[in-house]
């Protein structure tokens, strides 16, 4: 994980991350922190709260009419 990471906040959409990164998050209803090393060319993170694949985006913001 030594290459540069690019983060783009998409209007009314997700947060797009390009490059390898480490993600620390707590799953809903759990107290234990999950750490995931993501080595992908690009991944989108949910901002709207409606994704069924949290913390990753599944495009639900479009149907939800998310503005942000």
mmCIF file of the N, C-alpha and C atoms, coordinates in Angstrom:
data_MODEL
# 
_entry.id   MODEL 
# 
loop_
_atom_site.group_PDB 
_atom_site.id 
_atom_site.type_symbol 
_atom_site.label_atom_id 
_atom_site.label_alt_id 
_atom_site.label_comp_id 
_atom_site.label_asym_id 
_atom_site.label_entity_id 
_atom_site.label_seq_id 
_atom_site.pdbx_PDB_ins_code 
_atom_site.Cartn_x 
_atom_site.Cartn_y 
_atom_site.Cartn_z 
_atom_site.occupancy 
_atom_site.B_iso_or_equiv 
_atom_site.pdbx_formal_charge 
_atom_site.auth_seq_id 
_atom_site.auth_comp_id 
_atom_site.auth_asym_id 
_atom_site.auth_atom_id 
_atom_site.pdbx_PDB_model_num 
ATOM 1   N N  . UNK A 1 1  ? 0.819   -1.184 0.000  1.00 0.00 ? 1  UNK A N  1 
ATOM 2   C CA . UNK A 1 1  ? 0.000   0.000  0.000  1.00 0.00 ? 1  UNK A CA 1 
ATOM 3   C C  . UNK A 1 1  ? 0.866   1.252  0.000  1.00 0.00 ? 1  UNK A C  1 
ATOM 4   N N  . UNK A 1 2  ? 1.694   1.417  -0.991 1.00 0.00 ? 2  UNK A N  1 
ATOM 5   C CA . UNK A 1 2  ? 2.571   2.580  -1.002 1.00 0.00 ? 2  UNK A CA 1 
ATOM 6   C C  . UNK A 1 2  ? 2.230   3.564  -2.112 1.00 0.00 ? 2  UNK A C  1 
ATOM 7   N N  . UNK A 1 3  ? 1.335   3.209  -3.010 1.00 0.00 ? 3  UNK A N  1 
ATOM 8   C CA . UNK A 1 3  ? 0.984   4.130  -4.081 1.00 0.00 ? 3  UNK A CA 1 
ATOM 9   C C  . UNK A 1 3  ? 0.003   5.187  -3.588 1.00 0.00 ? 3  UNK A C  1 
ATOM 10  N N  . UNK A 1 4  ? -0.094  6.259  -4.341 1.00 0.00 ? 4  UNK A N  1 
ATOM 11  C CA . UNK A 1 4  ? -0.977  7.366  -3.994 1.00 0.00 ? 4  UNK A CA 1 
ATOM 12  C C  . UNK A 1 4  ? -2.438  6.957  -4.106 1.00 0.00 ? 4  UNK A C  1 
ATOM 13  N N  . UNK A 1 5  ? -3.262  7.430  -3.181 1.00 0.00 ? 5  UNK A N  1 
ATOM 14  C CA . UNK A 1 5  ? -4.696  7.154  -3.178 1.00 0.00 ? 5  UNK A CA 1 
ATOM 15  C C  . UNK A 1 5  ? -5.413  8.440  -3.581 1.00 0.00 ? 5  UNK A C  1 
ATOM 16  N N  . UNK A 1 6  ? -6.394  8.311  -4.487 1.00 0.00 ? 6  UNK A N  1 
ATOM 17  C CA . UNK A 1 6  ? -7.187  9.464  -4.915 1.00 0.00 ? 6  UNK A CA 1 
ATOM 18  C C  . UNK A 1 6  ? -8.610  9.278  -4.391 1.00 0.00 ? 6  UNK A C  1 
ATOM 19  N N  . UNK A 1 7  ? -9.150  10.309 -3.720 1.00 0.00 ? 7  UNK A N  1 
ATOM 20  C CA . UNK A 1 7  ? -10.502 10.265 -3.169 1.00 0.00 ? 7  UNK A CA 1 
ATOM 21  C C  . UNK A 1 7  ? -11.324 11.375 -3.822 1.00 0.00 ? 7  UNK A C  1 
ATOM 22  N N  . UNK A 1 8  ? -12.479 10.998 -4.370 1.00 0.00 ? 8  UNK A N  1 
ATOM 23  C CA . UNK A 1 8  ? -13.365 11.952 -5.017 1.00 0.00 ? 8  UNK A CA 1 
ATOM 24  C C  . UNK A 1 8  ? -14.755 11.838 -4.393 1.00 0.00 ? 8  UNK A C  1 
ATOM 25  N N  . UNK A 1 9  ? -15.281 12.958 -3.895 1.00 0.00 ? 9  UNK A N  1 
ATOM 26  C CA . UNK A 1 9  ? -16.646 12.983 -3.369 1.00 0.00 ? 9  UNK A CA 1 
ATOM 27  C C  . UNK A 1 9  ? -17.545 13.370 -4.543 1.00 0.00 ? 9  UNK A C  1 
ATOM 28  N N  . UNK A 1 10 ? -18.399 12.423 -4.948 1.00 0.00 ? 10 UNK A N  1 
ATOM 29  C CA . UNK A 1 10 ? -19.267 12.664 -6.097 1.00 0.00 ? 10 UNK A CA 1 
ATOM 30  C C  . UNK A 1 10 ? -20.540 13.384 -5.642 1.00 0.00 ? 10 UNK A C  1 
ATOM 31  N N  . UNK A 1 11 ? -20.920 14.467 -6.329 1.00 0.00 ? 11 UNK A N  1 
ATOM 32  C CA . UNK A 1 11 ? -22.133 15.200 -5.954 1.00 0.00 ? 11 UNK A CA 1 
ATOM 33  C C  . UNK A 1 11 ? -23.349 14.267 -5.936 1.00 0.00 ? 11 UNK A C  1 
ATOM 34  N N  . UNK A 1 12 ? -24.099 14.303 -4.840 1.00 0.00 ? 12 UNK A N  1 
ATOM 35  C CA . UNK A 1 12 ? -25.302 13.479 -4.690 1.00 0.00 ? 12 UNK A CA 1 
ATOM 36  C C  . UNK A 1 12 ? -25.033 11.992 -4.878 1.00 0.00 ? 12 UNK A C  1 
ATOM 37  N N  . UNK A 1 13 ? -23.819 11.568 -4.571 1.00 0.00 ? 13 UNK A N  1 
ATOM 38  C CA . UNK A 1 13 ? -23.460 10.170 -4.767 1.00 0.00 ? 13 UNK A CA 1 
ATOM 39  C C  . UNK A 1 13 ? -22.440 9.685  -3.757 1.00 0.00 ? 13 UNK A C  1 
ATOM 40  N N  . UNK A 1 14 ? -21.641 8.761  -4.197 1.00 0.00 ? 14 UNK A N  1 
ATOM 41  C CA . UNK A 1 14 ? -20.704 8.057  -3.318 1.00 0.00 ? 14 UNK A CA 1 
ATOM 42  C C  . UNK A 1 14 ? -19.382 8.800  -3.176 1.00 0.00 ? 14 UNK A C  1 
ATOM 43  N N  . UNK A 1 15 ? -18.507 8.216  -2.362 1.00 0.00 ? 15 UNK A N  1 
ATOM 44  C CA . UNK A 1 15 ? -17.126 8.653  -2.244 1.00 0.00 ? 15 UNK A CA 1 
ATOM 45  C C  . UNK A 1 15 ? -16.308 7.630  -3.023 1.00 0.00 ? 15 UNK A C  1 
ATOM 46  N N  . UNK A 1 16 ? -15.647 8.047  -4.072 1.00 0.00 ? 16 UNK A N  1 
ATOM 47  C CA . UNK A 1 16 ? -14.879 7.159  -4.939 1.00 0.00 ? 16 UNK A CA 1 
ATOM 48  C C  . UNK A 1 16 ? -13.429 7.152  -4.487 1.00 0.00 ? 16 UNK A C  1 
ATOM 49  N N  . UNK A 1 17 ? -12.887 5.965  -4.210 1.00 0.00 ? 17 UNK A N  1 
ATOM 50  C CA . UNK A 1 17 ? -11.502 5.819  -3.773 1.00 0.00 ? 17 UNK A CA 1 
ATOM 51  C C  . UNK A 1 17 ? -10.766 5.006  -4.820 1.00 0.00 ? 17 UNK A C  1 
ATOM 52  N N  . UNK A 1 18 ? -9.662  5.564  -5.306 1.00 0.00 ? 18 UNK A N  1 
ATOM 53  C CA . UNK A 1 18 ? -8.843  4.872  -6.301 1.00 0.00 ? 18 UNK A CA 1 
ATOM 54  C C  . UNK A 1 18 ? -7.476  4.594  -5.701 1.00 0.00 ? 18 UNK A C  1 
ATOM 55  N N  . UNK A 1 19 ? -7.057  3.347  -5.738 1.00 0.00 ? 19 UNK A N  1 
ATOM 56  C CA . UNK A 1 19 ? -5.791  2.925  -5.153 1.00 0.00 ? 19 UNK A CA 1 
ATOM 57  C C  . UNK A 1 19 ? -6.042  2.028  -3.950 1.00 0.00 ? 19 UNK A C  1 
ATOM 58  N N  . UNK A 1 20 ? -4.993  1.429  -3.432 1.00 0.00 ? 20 UNK A N  1 
ATOM 59  C CA . UNK A 1 20 ? -5.100  0.526  -2.281 1.00 0.00 ? 20 UNK A CA 1 
ATOM 60  C C  . UNK A 1 20 ? -5.294  1.334  -1.000 1.00 0.00 ? 20 UNK A C  1 
ATOM 61  N N  . UNK A 1 21 ? -6.163  0.839  -0.110 1.00 0.00 ? 21 UNK A N  1 
ATOM 62  C CA . UNK A 1 21 ? -6.384  1.530  1.156  1.00 0.00 ? 21 UNK A CA 1 
ATOM 63  C C  . UNK A 1 21 ? -6.845  0.556  2.226  1.00 0.00 ? 21 UNK A C  1 
ATOM 64  N N  . UNK A 1 22 ? -6.693  0.967  3.490  1.00 0.00 ? 22 UNK A N  1 
ATOM 65  C CA . UNK A 1 22 ? -7.173  0.199  4.630  1.00 0.00 ? 22 UNK A CA 1 
ATOM 66  C C  . UNK A 1 22 ? -8.431  0.880  5.152  1.00 0.00 ? 22 UNK A C  1 
ATOM 67  N N  . UNK A 1 23 ? -9.470  0.100  5.383  1.00 0.00 ? 23 UNK A N  1 
ATOM 68  C CA . UNK A 1 23 ? -10.760 0.632  5.824  1.00 0.00 ? 23 UNK A CA 1 
ATOM 69  C C  . UNK A 1 23 ? -11.110 0.020  7.175  1.00 0.00 ? 23 UNK A C  1 
ATOM 70  N N  . UNK A 1 24 ? -11.388 0.870  8.168  1.00 0.00 ? 24 UNK A N  1 
ATOM 71  C CA . UNK A 1 24 ? -11.796 0.436  9.503  1.00 0.00 ? 24 UNK A CA 1 
ATOM 72  C C  . UNK A 1 24 ? -13.224 0.897  9.727  1.00 0.00 ? 24 UNK A C  1 
ATOM 73  N N  . UNK A 1 25 ? -14.122 -0.026 10.045 1.00 0.00 ? 25 UNK A N  1 
ATOM 74  C CA . UNK A 1 25 ? -15.527 0.328  10.242 1.00 0.00 ? 25 UNK A CA 1 
ATOM 75  C C  . UNK A 1 25 ? -16.195 -0.653 11.186 1.00 0.00 ? 25 UNK A C  1 
ATOM 76  N N  . UNK A 1 26 ? -17.344 -0.231 11.722 1.00 0.00 ? 26 UNK A N  1 
ATOM 77  C CA . UNK A 1 26 ? -18.149 -1.075 12.594 1.00 0.00 ? 26 UNK A CA 1 
ATOM 78  C C  . UNK A 1 26 ? -19.429 -1.424 11.860 1.00 0.00 ? 26 UNK A C  1 
ATOM 79  N N  . UNK A 1 27 ? -19.737 -2.710 11.771 1.00 0.00 ? 27 UNK A N  1 
ATOM 80  C CA . UNK A 1 27 ? -20.965 -3.143 11.112 1.00 0.00 ? 27 UNK A CA 1 
ATOM 81  C C  . UNK A 1 27 ? -22.154 -2.808 11.998 1.00 0.00 ? 27 UNK A C  1 
ATOM 82  N N  . UNK A 1 28 ? -23.273 -2.490 11.371 1.00 0.00 ? 28 UNK A N  1 
ATOM 83  C CA . UNK A 1 28 ? -24.474 -2.105 12.116 1.00 0.00 ? 28 UNK A CA 1 
ATOM 84  C C  . UNK A 1 28 ? -24.871 -3.212 13.108 1.00 0.00 ? 28 UNK A C  1 
ATOM 85  N N  . UNK A 1 29 ? -25.116 -2.809 14.339 1.00 0.00 ? 29 UNK A N  1 
ATOM 86  C CA . UNK A 1 29 ? -25.524 -3.752 15.375 1.00 0.00 ? 29 UNK A CA 1 
ATOM 87  C C  . UNK A 1 29 ? -24.370 -4.471 16.041 1.00 0.00 ? 29 UNK A C  1 
ATOM 88  N N  . UNK A 1 30 ? -23.150 -4.194 15.631 1.00 0.00 ? 30 UNK A N  1 
ATOM 89  C CA . UNK A 1 30 ? -21.980 -4.838 16.223 1.00 0.00 ? 30 UNK A CA 1 
ATOM 90  C C  . UNK A 1 30 ? -21.091 -3.786 16.870 1.00 0.00 ? 30 UNK A C  1 
ATOM 91  N N  . UNK A 1 31 ? -20.284 -4.195 17.824 1.00 0.00 ? 31 UNK A N  1 
ATOM 92  C CA . UNK A 1 31 ? -19.379 -3.254 18.477 1.00 0.00 ? 31 UNK A CA 1 
ATOM 93  C C  . UNK A 1 31 ? -17.925 -3.459 18.035 1.00 0.00 ? 31 UNK A C  1 
ATOM 94  N N  . UNK A 1 32 ? -17.640 -4.591 17.434 1.00 0.00 ? 32 UNK A N  1 
ATOM 95  C CA . UNK A 1 32 ? -16.276 -4.896 17.010 1.00 0.00 ? 32 UNK A CA 1 
ATOM 96  C C  . UNK A 1 32 ? -15.938 -4.166 15.715 1.00 0.00 ? 32 UNK A C  1 
ATOM 97  N N  . UNK A 1 33 ? -14.746 -3.575 15.676 1.00 0.00 ? 33 UNK A N  1 
ATOM 98  C CA . UNK A 1 33 ? -14.284 -2.869 14.493 1.00 0.00 ? 33 UNK A CA 1 
ATOM 99  C C  . UNK A 1 33 ? -13.737 -3.873 13.484 1.00 0.00 ? 33 UNK A C  1 
ATOM 100 N N  . UNK A 1 34 ? -14.165 -3.740 12.241 1.00 0.00 ? 34 UNK A N  1 
ATOM 101 C CA . UNK A 1 34 ? -13.683 -4.574 11.150 1.00 0.00 ? 34 UNK A CA 1 
ATOM 102 C C  . UNK A 1 34 ? -12.622 -3.792 10.386 1.00 0.00 ? 34 UNK A C  1 
ATOM 103 N N  . UNK A 1 35 ? -11.496 -4.416 10.114 1.00 0.00 ? 35 UNK A N  1 
ATOM 104 C CA . UNK A 1 35 ? -10.454 -3.804 9.301  1.00 0.00 ? 35 UNK A CA 1 
ATOM 105 C C  . UNK A 1 35 ? -10.354 -4.595 8.012  1.00 0.00 ? 35 UNK A C  1 
ATOM 106 N N  . UNK A 1 36 ? -10.408 -3.878 6.915  1.00 0.00 ? 36 UNK A N  1 
ATOM 107 C CA . UNK A 1 36 ? -10.359 -4.515 5.605  1.00 0.00 ? 36 UNK A CA 1 
ATOM 108 C C  . UNK A 1 36 ? -9.325  -3.791 4.754  1.00 0.00 ? 36 UNK A C  1 
ATOM 109 N N  . UNK A 1 37 ? -8.386  -4.536 4.183  1.00 0.00 ? 37 UNK A N  1 
ATOM 110 C CA . UNK A 1 37 ? -7.431  -3.958 3.254  1.00 0.00 ? 37 UNK A CA 1 
ATOM 111 C C  . UNK A 1 37 ? -8.034  -4.125 1.866  1.00 0.00 ? 37 UNK A C  1 
ATOM 112 N N  . UNK A 1 38 ? -8.272  -3.001 1.219  1.00 0.00 ? 38 UNK A N  1 
ATOM 113 C CA . UNK A 1 38 ? -8.903  -3.012 -0.093 1.00 0.00 ? 38 UNK A CA 1 
ATOM 114 C C  . UNK A 1 38 ? -7.826  -2.722 -1.119 1.00 0.00 ? 38 UNK A C  1 
ATOM 115 N N  . UNK A 1 39 ? -7.540  -3.698 -1.962 1.00 0.00 ? 39 UNK A N  1 
ATOM 116 C CA . UNK A 1 39 ? -6.576  -3.434 -3.029 1.00 0.00 ? 39 UNK A CA 1 
ATOM 117 C C  . UNK A 1 39 ? -7.308  -3.566 -4.356 1.00 0.00 ? 39 UNK A C  1 
ATOM 118 N N  . UNK A 1 40 ? -7.885  -2.480 -4.729 1.00 0.00 ? 40 UNK A N  1 
ATOM 119 C CA . UNK A 1 40 ? -8.662  -2.427 -5.962 1.00 0.00 ? 40 UNK A CA 1 
ATOM 120 C C  . UNK A 1 40 ? -8.270  -1.160 -6.695 1.00 0.00 ? 40 UNK A C  1 
ATOM 121 N N  . UNK A 1 41 ? -8.472  -1.157 -7.991 1.00 0.00 ? 41 UNK A N  1 
ATOM 122 C CA . UNK A 1 41 ? -8.153  0.050  -8.744 1.00 0.00 ? 41 UNK A CA 1 
ATOM 123 C C  . UNK A 1 41 ? -9.118  1.172  -8.360 1.00 0.00 ? 41 UNK A C  1 
ATOM 124 N N  . UNK A 1 42 ? -10.367 0.822  -8.025 1.00 0.00 ? 42 UNK A N  1 
ATOM 125 C CA . UNK A 1 42 ? -11.330 1.838  -7.594 1.00 0.00 ? 42 UNK A CA 1 
ATOM 126 C C  . UNK A 1 42 ? -12.469 1.174  -6.838 1.00 0.00 ? 42 UNK A C  1 
ATOM 127 N N  . UNK A 1 43 ? -12.973 1.853  -5.826 1.00 0.00 ? 43 UNK A N  1 
ATOM 128 C CA . UNK A 1 43 ? -14.080 1.365  -5.013 1.00 0.00 ? 43 UNK A CA 1 
ATOM 129 C C  . UNK A 1 43 ? -14.894 2.571  -4.562 1.00 0.00 ? 43 UNK A C  1 
ATOM 130 N N  . UNK A 1 44 ? -16.206 2.415  -4.472 1.00 0.00 ? 44 UNK A N  1 
ATOM 131 C CA . UNK A 1 44 ? -17.063 3.509  -4.024 1.00 0.00 ? 44 UNK A CA 1 
ATOM 132 C C  . UNK A 1 44 ? -17.609 3.204  -2.632 1.00 0.00 ? 44 UNK A C  1 
ATOM 133 N N  . UNK A 1 45 ? -17.550 4.208  -1.761 1.00 0.00 ? 45 UNK A N  1 
ATOM 134 C CA . UNK A 1 45 ? -18.063 4.091  -0.397 1.00 0.00 ? 45 UNK A CA 1 
ATOM 135 C C  . UNK A 1 45 ? -19.404 4.809  -0.300 1.00 0.00 ? 45 UNK A C  1 
ATOM 136 N N  . UNK A 1 46 ? -20.331 4.237  0.459  1.00 0.00 ? 46 UNK A N  1 
ATOM 137 C CA . UNK A 1 46 ? -21.680 4.780  0.613  1.00 0.00 ? 46 UNK A CA 1 
ATOM 138 C C  . UNK A 1 46 ? -21.668 6.058  1.450  1.00 0.00 ? 46 UNK A C  1 
ATOM 139 N N  . UNK A 1 47 ? -22.420 7.066  1.001  1.00 0.00 ? 47 UNK A N  1 
ATOM 140 C CA . UNK A 1 47 ? -22.637 8.288  1.784  1.00 0.00 ? 47 UNK A CA 1 
ATOM 141 C C  . UNK A 1 47 ? -24.097 8.445  2.180  1.00 0.00 ? 47 UNK A C  1 
ATOM 142 N N  . UNK A 1 48 ? -25.002 7.768  1.466  1.00 0.00 ? 48 UNK A N  1 
ATOM 143 C CA . UNK A 1 48 ? -26.433 8.010  1.667  1.00 0.00 ? 48 UNK A CA 1 
ATOM 144 C C  . UNK A 1 48 ? -27.032 7.201  2.816  1.00 0.00 ? 48 UNK A C  1 
ATOM 145 N N  . UNK A 1 49 ? -26.393 6.088  3.189  1.00 0.00 ? 49 UNK A N  1 
ATOM 146 C CA . UNK A 1 49 ? -26.901 5.237  4.259  1.00 0.00 ? 49 UNK A CA 1 
ATOM 147 C C  . UNK A 1 49 ? -27.890 4.182  3.807  1.00 0.00 ? 49 UNK A C  1 
ATOM 148 N N  . UNK A 1 50 ? -28.179 4.098  2.512  1.00 0.00 ? 50 UNK A N  1 
ATOM 149 C CA . UNK A 1 50 ? -29.175 3.151  2.012  1.00 0.00 ? 50 UNK A CA 1 
ATOM 150 C C  . UNK A 1 50 ? -28.578 1.885  1.398  1.00 0.00 ? 50 UNK A C  1 
ATOM 151 N N  . UNK A 1 51 ? -27.274 1.824  1.223  1.00 0.00 ? 51 UNK A N  1 
ATOM 152 C CA . UNK A 1 51 ? -26.640 0.672  0.579  1.00 0.00 ? 51 UNK A CA 1 
ATOM 153 C C  . UNK A 1 51 ? -26.842 -0.604 1.383  1.00 0.00 ? 51 UNK A C  1 
ATOM 154 N N  . UNK A 1 52 ? -27.085 -1.680 0.694  1.00 0.00 ? 52 UNK A N  1 
ATOM 155 C CA . UNK A 1 52 ? -27.179 -2.996 1.343  1.00 0.00 ? 52 UNK A CA 1 
ATOM 156 C C  . UNK A 1 52 ? -25.800 -3.652 1.429  1.00 0.00 ? 52 UNK A C  1 
ATOM 157 N N  . UNK A 1 53 ? -24.781 -2.989 0.882  1.00 0.00 ? 53 UNK A N  1 
ATOM 158 C CA . UNK A 1 53 ? -23.407 -3.498 0.872  1.00 0.00 ? 53 UNK A CA 1 
ATOM 159 C C  . UNK A 1 53 ? -22.474 -2.616 1.702  1.00 0.00 ? 53 UNK A C  1 
ATOM 160 N N  . UNK A 1 54 ? -23.010 -1.902 2.705  1.00 0.00 ? 54 UNK A N  1 
ATOM 161 C CA . UNK A 1 54 ? -22.208 -0.983 3.518  1.00 0.00 ? 54 UNK A CA 1 
ATOM 162 C C  . UNK A 1 54 ? -20.937 -1.654 4.007  1.00 0.00 ? 54 UNK A C  1 
ATOM 163 N N  . UNK A 1 55 ? -19.843 -0.982 4.018  1.00 0.00 ? 55 UNK A N  1 
ATOM 164 C CA . UNK A 1 55 ? -19.661 0.440  3.782  1.00 0.00 ? 55 UNK A CA 1 
ATOM 165 C C  . UNK A 1 55 ? -19.539 0.811  2.303  1.00 0.00 ? 55 UNK A C  1 
ATOM 166 N N  . UNK A 1 56 ? -19.688 -0.157 1.413  1.00 0.00 ? 56 UNK A N  1 
ATOM 167 C CA . UNK A 1 56 ? -19.525 0.103  -0.006 1.00 0.00 ? 56 UNK A CA 1 
ATOM 168 C C  . UNK A 1 56 ? -20.843 0.524  -0.657 1.00 0.00 ? 56 UNK A C  1 
ATOM 169 N N  . UNK A 1 57 ? -20.754 1.283  -1.723 1.00 0.00 ? 57 UNK A N  1 
ATOM 170 C CA . UNK A 1 57 ? -21.923 1.794  -2.430 1.00 0.00 ? 57 UNK A CA 1 
ATOM 171 C C  . UNK A 1 57 ? -22.494 0.723  -3.357 1.00 0.00 ? 57 UNK A C  1 
ATOM 172 N N  . UNK A 1 58 ? -23.819 0.618  -3.384 1.00 0.00 ? 58 UNK A N  1 
ATOM 173 C CA . UNK A 1 58 ? -24.471 -0.288 -4.344 1.00 0.00 ? 58 UNK A CA 1 
ATOM 174 C C  . UNK A 1 58 ? -25.399 0.475  -5.296 1.00 0.00 ? 58 UNK A C  1 
ATOM 175 N N  . UNK A 1 59 ? -25.291 1.815  -5.290 1.00 0.00 ? 59 UNK A N  1 
ATOM 176 C CA . UNK A 1 59 ? -26.092 2.639  -6.180 1.00 0.00 ? 59 UNK A CA 1 
ATOM 177 C C  . UNK A 1 59 ? -27.449 3.038  -5.625 1.00 0.00 ? 59 UNK A C  1 
ATOM 178 N N  . UNK A 1 60 ? -27.732 2.677  -4.375 1.00 0.00 ? 60 UNK A N  1 
ATOM 179 C CA . UNK A 1 60 ? -29.034 2.971  -3.765 1.00 0.00 ? 60 UNK A CA 1 
ATOM 180 C C  . UNK A 1 60 ? -29.325 4.462  -3.665 1.00 0.00 ? 60 UNK A C  1 
ATOM 181 N N  . UNK A 1 61 ? -28.294 5.308  -3.686 1.00 0.00 ? 61 UNK A N  1 
ATOM 182 C CA . UNK A 1 61 ? -28.499 6.751  -3.570 1.00 0.00 ? 61 UNK A CA 1 
ATOM 183 C C  . UNK A 1 61 ? -29.366 7.297  -4.709 1.00 0.00 ? 61 UNK A C  1 
ATOM 184 N N  . UNK A 1 62 ? -29.305 6.643  -5.856 1.00 0.00 ? 62 UNK A N  1 
ATOM 185 C CA . UNK A 1 62 ? -30.118 7.094  -6.993 1.00 0.00 ? 62 UNK A CA 1 
ATOM 186 C C  . UNK A 1 62 ? -31.604 6.949  -6.700 1.00 0.00 ? 62 UNK A C  1 
ATOM 187 N N  . UNK A 1 63 ? -32.016 5.772  -6.231 1.00 0.00 ? 63 UNK A N  1 
ATOM 188 C CA . UNK A 1 63 ? -33.429 5.529  -5.907 1.00 0.00 ? 63 UNK A CA 1 
ATOM 189 C C  . UNK A 1 63 ? -33.879 6.336  -4.693 1.00 0.00 ? 63 UNK A C  1 
ATOM 190 N N  . UNK A 1 64 ? -32.966 6.553  -3.747 1.00 0.00 ? 64 UNK A N  1 
ATOM 191 C CA . UNK A 1 64 ? -33.311 7.266  -2.517 1.00 0.00 ? 64 UNK A CA 1 
ATOM 192 C C  . UNK A 1 64 ? -33.402 8.778  -2.735 1.00 0.00 ? 64 UNK A C  1 
ATOM 193 N N  . UNK A 1 65 ? -32.900 9.251  -3.872 1.00 0.00 ? 65 UNK A N  1 
ATOM 194 C CA . UNK A 1 65 ? -32.903 10.684 -4.126 1.00 0.00 ? 65 UNK A CA 1 
ATOM 195 C C  . UNK A 1 65 ? -31.942 11.443 -3.228 1.00 0.00 ? 65 UNK A C  1 
ATOM 196 N N  . UNK A 1 66 ? -30.825 10.793 -2.878 1.00 0.00 ? 66 UNK A N  1 
ATOM 197 C CA . UNK A 1 66 ? -29.835 11.390 -1.975 1.00 0.00 ? 66 UNK A CA 1 
ATOM 198 C C  . UNK A 1 66 ? -29.312 12.712 -2.536 1.00 0.00 ? 66 UNK A C  1 
ATOM 199 N N  . UNK A 1 67 ? -29.258 13.722 -1.685 1.00 0.00 ? 67 UNK A N  1 
ATOM 200 C CA . UNK A 1 67 ? -28.688 15.022 -2.029 1.00 0.00 ? 67 UNK A CA 1 
ATOM 201 C C  . UNK A 1 67 ? -27.610 15.330 -1.004 1.00 0.00 ? 67 UNK A C  1 
ATOM 202 N N  . UNK A 1 68 ? -26.416 15.540 -1.470 1.00 0.00 ? 68 UNK A N  1 
ATOM 203 C CA . UNK A 1 68 ? -25.368 15.835 -0.499 1.00 0.00 ? 68 UNK A CA 1 
ATOM 204 C C  . UNK A 1 68 ? -24.026 16.005 -1.102 1.00 0.00 ? 68 UNK A C  1 
# 
